[in-house]
Amino acid sequence: MKVIAMANQKGGIGKTTTACATATLLAEEGYKVLMIDTDMQCNTTDVYAAKTEDVATIYDVVVAKPEERVNINEAIQYTDYGDIIASDRLLVDAETILGTDKLNGLLRFQEALRELKGYDYVIVDTNPVLNLMLYNVLIAVDEIV
């Protein structure tokens, strides 16, 4: 499984568009692709018409308290546009929560990905801010666009 992040600390430069287009092209080539939206703006989540209420999101996989975290496979939504783990506006609290976990705060995304099964590619849309959620992603991915 190859994990690719679309990252830049400037907003409005096409990260979401690039992520969605890349995922779509790979899926059209026959690859099994998972999109993960880690941007609290939830734009990729909106493009995929994914739910954010009463479902597990990337927040529940990476940021939630240990006893409340869910397995990454349980957060996958199967939409008409492809498989996605939705973002969550609660990610606004990620910096504070991840910052209190001095041992594993930067490795939670990587740990979650180890549990992921059945995908050839994972495309990660990131937020335009250098924060602990973005660092989590950058540590875990194979490639950065």
C-alpha positions in Angstrom: 0.0 0.0 0.0 1.3 3.4 -1.0 0.3 6.4 1.0 0.5 9.8 -0.7 -0.2 13.2 1.0 -1.1 16.4 -0.8 0.5 19.1 1.4 1.3 22.8 1.3 1.0 25.3 4.1 -0.8 27.8 1.8 -4.5 27.4 1.3 -6.4 27.7 -2.0 -3.7 26.2 -4.1 -5.5 23.0 -5.2 -4.6 20.4 -2.6 -8.2 19.1 -2.5 -8.6 19.2 -6.2 -5.3 17.3 -6.7 -6.2 14.8 -4.1 -9.6 14.0 -5.5 -8.3 13.9 -9.1 -5.5 11.6 -8.1 -7.8 9.2 -6.3 -10.2 9.2 -9.2 -7.6 8.5 -11.8 -6.1 5.7 -9.7 -9.5 4.1 -9.2 -10.2 4.4 -12.9 -7.0 2.4 -13.5 -8.4 -0.4 -11.3 -6.6 0.3 -8.1 -8.4 0.1 -4.7 -8.1 3.7 -3.3 -9.0 5.2 0.0 -9.2 9.0 0.5 -8.5 10.4 3.9 -9.5 14.0 4.7 -7.5 15.5 7.5 -8.4 19.1 6.8 -10.9 20.5 9.4 -12.5 22.5 6.5 -14.0 19.1 5.3 -13.9 20.0 1.6 -12.9 16.6 0.4 -15.5 15.1 2.7 -18.1 17.4 1.0 -16.9 16.4 -2.5 -17.3 12.7 -1.6 -20.7 13.5 0.0 -19.5 11.7 3.1 -21.2 12.0 6.5 -19.6 13.7 9.5 -22.4 13.3 12.1 -23.1 10.0 13.9 -20.2 8.3 12.1 -16.6 7.7 12.9 -14.2 10.2 11.3 -10.5 10.8 11.2 -10.9 12.6 14.6 -12.2 9.3 16.1 -9.3 7.4 14.6 -6.4 9.7 15.5 -7.3 12.4 18.0 -9.9 11.0 20.4 -9.0 9.7 23.8 -7.5 6.2 23.8 -10.6 4.6 25.2 -12.7 6.3 22.6 -10.6 5.8 19.5 -11.9 3.5 16.7 -10.0 1.2 14.3 -9.3 3.0 11.0 -11.3 0.3 9.1 -14.4 1.2 11.1 -14.2 4.8 9.9 -14.3 4.1 6.1 -17.4 5.3 4.3 -18.3 3.8 0.9 -19.7 6.6 -1.2 -20.7 6.9 -4.9 -17.5 8.8 -5.3 -15.1 6.4 -3.6 -14.0 5.2 -0.2 -13.2 7.9 2.3 -12.5 8.5 5.9 -14.2 11.8 6.5 -12.8 14.8 8.3 -14.4 16.4 11.3 -14.7 20.0 12.4 -13.6 18.7 15.8 -10.0 18.6 14.4 -9.8 22.2 15.6 -9.0 20.7 19.0 -6.3 18.3 17.5 -3.4 20.6 18.4 -4.2 20.7 22.1 -5.1 17.0 22.4 -2.2 15.6 20.4 0.2 18.0 22.1 -0.6 16.5 25.5 0.5 13.0 24.3 4.3 13.5 24.4 5.0 9.8 23.6 2.7 9.1 20.7 1.1 12.4 19.7 3.0 12.5 16.4 2.6 8.8 15.6 -1.1 8.2 15.9 -1.8 8.5 12.2 1.0 6.1 11.4 -0.2 3.6 14.0 -3.7 3.8 12.6 -2.5 3.2 9.0 -0.8 -0.1 10.2 -4.3 -1.5 10.8 -5.6 -0.6 7.3 -6.4 -3.5 5.0 -7.3 -3.9 1.4 -6.1 -0.8 -0.4 -3.4 -0.2 -3.1 -3.3 3.6 -2.5 -4.3 5.9 0.3 -4.5 9.6 -0.7 -4.5 12.1 2.2 -5.8 15.6 1.8 -4.2 17.8 4.4 -4.9 21.2 6.1 -2.9 24.3 5.1 -1.5 24.8 8.6 1.8 23.4 10.0 0.3 21.7 13.1 0.5 18.4 14.9 -2.2 16.8 12.6 -0.1 17.7 9.5 3.0 16.4 11.2 1.2 13.1 12.0 0.4 12.8 8.3 3.9 13.8 7.0 5.5 11.2 9.3 3.3 8.4 8.1 3.2 8.8 4.3 5.4 7.4 1.6 5.2 10.4 -0.7 4.3 14.1 -0.5 2.9 16.1 -3.4 
